[in-house]
Amino acid sequence: MNIKWKLRMAAAQREVWTGAQLRRLLSEKAGLELSSASVSALFTKEPSQVKMSTLAALCTALECSPNDLIEVDTTPVERPVTPVPPVAELPRAASARGRSMPPI
């Protein structure tokens, strides 16, 4: 699975070019106060995790959906086929005639 962060493109499509503009929108439209460093990190790097409340605020501020911010490739990863090792025959615990106990 591959995840791509598309905040910068979504913002640019809405003519938001700087972190300062995005920070102002987050504050005005979504009521979310983030530090300049946090907004800059969201704007310039692919985050390893994003709070749902932050994602919702970004969507509110930019008037977009989560699909506009995150692209998820769910193509299954192909794994190499490993051969199954042959099962060795177990040694017989019984006598040569195949009986384990004497007859009654």
Contacts in CASP RR format, 6 or more apart in sequence:
PFRMAT RR
TARGET T0000
AUTHOR 0000-0000-0000
METHOD contacts of the structure
MODEL  1
MNIKWKLRMAAAQREVWTGAQLRRLLSEKAGLELSSASVSALFTKEPSQV
KMSTLAALCTALECSPNDLIEVDTTPVERPVTPVPPVAELPRAASARGRS
MPPI
1 72 0 8 1.000
1 73 0 8 1.000
1 74 0 8 1.000
1 75 0 8 1.000
1 77 0 8 1.000
2 72 0 8 1.000
2 73 0 8 1.000
2 75 0 8 1.000
3 46 0 8 1.000
3 70 0 8 1.000
3 71 0 8 1.000
3 72 0 8 1.000
3 73 0 8 1.000
4 46 0 8 1.000
4 70 0 8 1.000
4 71 0 8 1.000
4 72 0 8 1.000
4 73 0 8 1.000
5 45 0 8 1.000
5 46 0 8 1.000
5 47 0 8 1.000
5 69 0 8 1.000
5 70 0 8 1.000
6 68 0 8 1.000
6 69 0 8 1.000
6 70 0 8 1.000
6 71 0 8 1.000
7 42 0 8 1.000
7 43 0 8 1.000
7 58 0 8 1.000
7 69 0 8 1.000
8 43 0 8 1.000
8 44 0 8 1.000
10 62 0 8 1.000
10 64 0 8 1.000
10 68 0 8 1.000
10 69 0 8 1.000
11 17 0 8 1.000
11 21 0 8 1.000
11 22 0 8 1.000
11 43 0 8 1.000
11 62 0 8 1.000
14 62 0 8 1.000
14 63 0 8 1.000
14 64 0 8 1.000
16 22 0 8 1.000
16 25 0 8 1.000
16 62 0 8 1.000
19 36 0 8 1.000
19 39 0 8 1.000
19 40 0 8 1.000
19 43 0 8 1.000
20 36 0 8 1.000
20 39 0 8 1.000
22 39 0 8 1.000
22 42 0 8 1.000
22 43 0 8 1.000
22 61 0 8 1.000
22 62 0 8 1.000
23 34 0 8 1.000
23 36 0 8 1.000
23 39 0 8 1.000
25 61 0 8 1.000
25 62 0 8 1.000
26 32 0 8 1.000
26 33 0 8 1.000
26 34 0 8 1.000
26 39 0 8 1.000
26 57 0 8 1.000
26 58 0 8 1.000
26 61 0 8 1.000
27 33 0 8 1.000
28 61 0 8 1.000
29 60 0 8 1.000
29 61 0 8 1.000
30 56 0 8 1.000
30 57 0 8 1.000
30 58 0 8 1.000
30 60 0 8 1.000
30 61 0 8 1.000
31 57 0 8 1.000
32 53 0 8 1.000
32 54 0 8 1.000
32 57 0 8 1.000
32 61 0 8 1.000
34 42 0 8 1.000
34 54 0 8 1.000
41 47 0 8 1.000
42 50 0 8 1.000
42 54 0 8 1.000
42 58 0 8 1.000
55 66 0 8 1.000
55 69 0 8 1.000
55 70 0 8 1.000
58 64 0 8 1.000
58 69 0 8 1.000
59 65 0 8 1.000
59 66 0 8 1.000
59 68 0 8 1.000
59 69 0 8 1.000
62 68 0 8 1.000
62 69 0 8 1.000
92 98 0 8 1.000
93 100 0 8 1.000
94 100 0 8 1.000
END
